[in-house]
Each structure stands twice: as structure tokens, then as C-alpha cells.
């Protein structure tokens, strides 16, 4: 672990609500070269999430895919579009590869992760 890494408690981690979401729609953000706008199904509701993955994924390749999102993140405006959550992704050190994090099996939208 890095010396600069912030250590959190299990209580801190428990506050983060990770949920499975299914991508219903995906499109390029009209005002941001790096962003895609996703409409996702969280089981009990649908939300819009903006994500900086445009260089790595085509919108049409994401539709129908299950991903993991932070469901209790405060909404944020991103170049004029509201984002209501954050998807989880992994990247290499120089950020030339990005891989979305999703369930290994067929989990229903809204399923808790953790």
C-alpha cells in the first residue's frame, strides 16, 4: 500500500452503496470529447450517469451490459448533463486501457455488491 493512500474504516466503506446496473441506453456527450452518457436500470429506478470512457467504449457496445455503480454518490453536473452515480472501472498506470467492472454472473439490476 502506498504511503499516501488514505486508510478508511469498515464503517466508511459500508456507507458506499455499490449496485449492479444494466445499461439501457448509451450516447456520446454533445459537449465533452471524453464522456459518454449512460441511462442505467438500478432495479427500482433508472438513472443517467456520465462517464469518461468514450475513448475506450462505443455506446452501442455498452447497451445491455451489466456494470457496478456507486449508487449513493451526490448528483453532479458534467458539462451541462446531470450525472447520478459513478461506474466502477479499472485502468492501467498510464490510463491507456480501461476495463469496466461488472458482475461475473447474471446479477439482477439493483443487486447489492460488497
VEXLOLUM-768770 format. One record per residue (C-alpha): residue number from 1; x, y, z; residue in one letter. Coordinates in Angstrom, 2 decimals, decimal comma. Layout:
% residues N
[atom NUM; [X; Y; Z]; 'A']
...
This chain:
% residues 114
[atom 1; [0,00; 0,00; 0,00]; 'X']
[atom 2; [1,22; 3,47; -0,84]; 'X']
[atom 3; [2,25; 5,77; 1,99]; 'X']
[atom 4; [-0,10; 8,42; 0,60]; 'X']
[atom 5; [-3,14; 6,14; 0,47]; 'X']
[atom 6; [-5,98; 7,24; 2,72]; 'X']
[atom 7; [-6,96; 4,48; 5,12]; 'X']
[atom 8; [-10,68; 4,09; 5,72]; 'X']
[atom 9; [-12,59; 2,05; 8,28]; 'X']
[atom 10; [-15,09; -0,69; 7,54]; 'X']
[atom 11; [-17,73; 1,84; 8,59]; 'X']
[atom 12; [-16,55; 4,25; 5,90]; 'X']
[atom 13; [-16,70; 1,52; 3,28]; 'X']
[atom 14; [-20,14; 0,38; 4,44]; 'X']
[atom 15; [-21,53; 3,83; 3,59]; 'X']
[atom 16; [-20,73; 3,31; -0,13]; 'X']
[atom 17; [-23,68; 1,68; -1,89]; 'X']
[atom 18; [-22,37; -0,42; -4,77]; 'X']
[atom 19; [-25,14; -1,75; -7,00]; 'X']
[atom 20; [-25,44; -3,72; -10,22]; 'X']
[atom 21; [-26,86; -1,63; -13,05]; 'X']
[atom 22; [-27,85; -2,63; -16,57]; 'X']
[atom 23; [-27,09; -0,16; -19,35]; 'X']
[atom 24; [-30,31; 0,66; -21,20]; 'X']
[atom 25; [-29,00; 3,42; -23,47]; 'X']
[atom 26; [-25,63; 4,98; -24,21]; 'X']
[atom 27; [-24,68; 8,04; -26,25]; 'X']
[atom 28; [-21,82; 10,44; -26,73]; 'X']
[atom 29; [-21,92; 13,61; -24,65]; 'X']
[atom 30; [-22,50; 16,51; -27,05]; 'X']
[atom 31; [-20,18; 18,91; -25,17]; 'X']
[atom 32; [-17,36; 16,65; -23,96]; 'X']
[atom 33; [-14,95; 14,57; -26,03]; 'X']
[atom 34; [-14,20; 12,10; -23,21]; 'X']
[atom 35; [-17,70; 11,50; -21,83]; 'X']
[atom 36; [-20,45; 9,03; -22,58]; 'X']
[atom 37; [-23,95; 9,44; -21,16]; 'X']
[atom 38; [-25,49; 6,19; -19,93]; 'X']
[atom 39; [-29,08; 5,51; -18,93]; 'X']
[atom 40; [-28,97; 2,65; -16,44]; 'X']
[atom 41; [-31,52; 0,43; -14,70]; 'X']
[atom 42; [-30,95; 0,03; -10,96]; 'X']
[atom 43; [-33,90; -2,31; -10,45]; 'X']
[atom 44; [-36,21; 0,16; -8,70]; 'X']
[atom 45; [-35,26; 3,22; -10,76]; 'X']
[atom 46; [-33,47; 4,42; -13,86]; 'X']
[atom 47; [-30,69; 7,00; -13,77]; 'X']
[atom 48; [-28,34; 8,93; -16,01]; 'X']
[atom 49; [-24,61; 8,57; -15,42]; 'X']
[atom 50; [-21,84; 10,44; -17,24]; 'X']
[atom 51; [-18,57; 8,53; -17,56]; 'X']
[atom 52; [-15,16; 9,39; -19,03]; 'X']
[atom 53; [-14,89; 6,20; -21,07]; 'X']
[atom 54; [-15,59; 7,47; -24,59]; 'X']
[atom 55; [-12,07; 6,67; -25,85]; 'X']
[atom 56; [-12,45; 3,04; -24,76]; 'X']
[atom 57; [-16,05; 2,04; -25,47]; 'X']
[atom 58; [-18,56; 2,60; -28,26]; 'X']
[atom 59; [-22,03; 3,46; -26,97]; 'X']
[atom 60; [-23,65; 0,57; -28,84]; 'X']
[atom 61; [-21,27; -1,93; -27,20]; 'X']
[atom 62; [-22,48; -0,96; -23,72]; 'X']
[atom 63; [-26,23; -1,39; -24,18]; 'X']
[atom 64; [-27,42; -4,49; -22,32]; 'X']
[atom 65; [-24,22; -4,80; -20,32]; 'X']
[atom 66; [-24,23; -5,07; -16,52]; 'X']
[atom 67; [-21,86; -2,80; -14,62]; 'X']
[atom 68; [-21,25; -1,83; -11,00]; 'X']
[atom 69; [-22,07; 1,71; -9,91]; 'X']
[atom 70; [-21,79; 3,83; -6,78]; 'X']
[atom 71; [-25,49; 4,46; -6,22]; 'X']
[atom 72; [-25,36; 6,93; -3,33]; 'X']
[atom 73; [-22,98; 9,48; -4,82]; 'X']
[atom 74; [-24,33; 13,04; -4,82]; 'X']
[atom 75; [-25,57; 14,19; -8,25]; 'X']
[atom 76; [-23,13; 16,33; -10,23]; 'X']
[atom 77; [-23,37; 18,42; -13,38]; 'X']
[atom 78; [-20,84; 17,37; -16,02]; 'X']
[atom 79; [-20,62; 19,76; -18,98]; 'X']
[atom 80; [-24,33; 20,53; -18,80]; 'X']
[atom 81; [-25,59; 16,98; -18,13]; 'X']
[atom 82; [-26,51; 15,66; -14,68]; 'X']
[atom 83; [-24,73; 12,52; -13,52]; 'X']
[atom 84; [-26,44; 10,49; -10,80]; 'X']
[atom 85; [-23,82; 7,93; -9,84]; 'X']
[atom 86; [-20,42; 6,67; -10,89]; 'X']
[atom 87; [-19,49; 3,48; -12,67]; 'X']
[atom 88; [-16,53; 1,43; -11,49]; 'X']
[atom 89; [-13,65; 0,81; -13,88]; 'X']
[atom 90; [-10,03; -0,27; -13,68]; 'X']
[atom 91; [-7,19; 1,27; -15,66]; 'X']
[atom 92; [-3,51; 0,66; -16,15]; 'X']
[atom 93; [-0,89; 3,13; -14,85]; 'X']
[atom 94; [-0,81; 5,33; -17,96]; 'X']
[atom 95; [-4,61; 5,16; -18,49]; 'X']
[atom 96; [-4,32; 3,68; -21,99]; 'X']
[atom 97; [-6,64; 0,80; -21,04]; 'X']
[atom 98; [-9,90; 1,00; -19,13]; 'X']
[atom 99; [-11,98; -2,03; -18,16]; 'X']
[atom 100; [-15,48; -1,70; -16,73]; 'X']
[atom 101; [-16,23; -3,59; -13,53]; 'X']
[atom 102; [-19,30; -5,79; -13,67]; 'X']
[atom 103; [-20,72; -8,91; -12,04]; 'X']
[atom 104; [-19,21; -12,24; -13,02]; 'X']
[atom 105; [-22,60; -13,83; -13,19]; 'X']
[atom 106; [-26,06; -12,65; -14,16]; 'X']
[atom 107; [-26,99; -10,45; -11,20]; 'X']
[atom 108; [-30,26; -8,53; -11,31]; 'X']
[atom 109; [-30,18; -4,73; -11,61]; 'X']
[atom 110; [-30,16; -3,22; -8,14]; 'X']
[atom 111; [-28,34; -6,14; -6,53]; 'X']
[atom 112; [-26,01; -5,03; -3,75]; 'X']
[atom 113; [-22,28; -5,51; -4,26]; 'X']
[atom 114; [-19,95; -5,86; -1,32]; 'X']
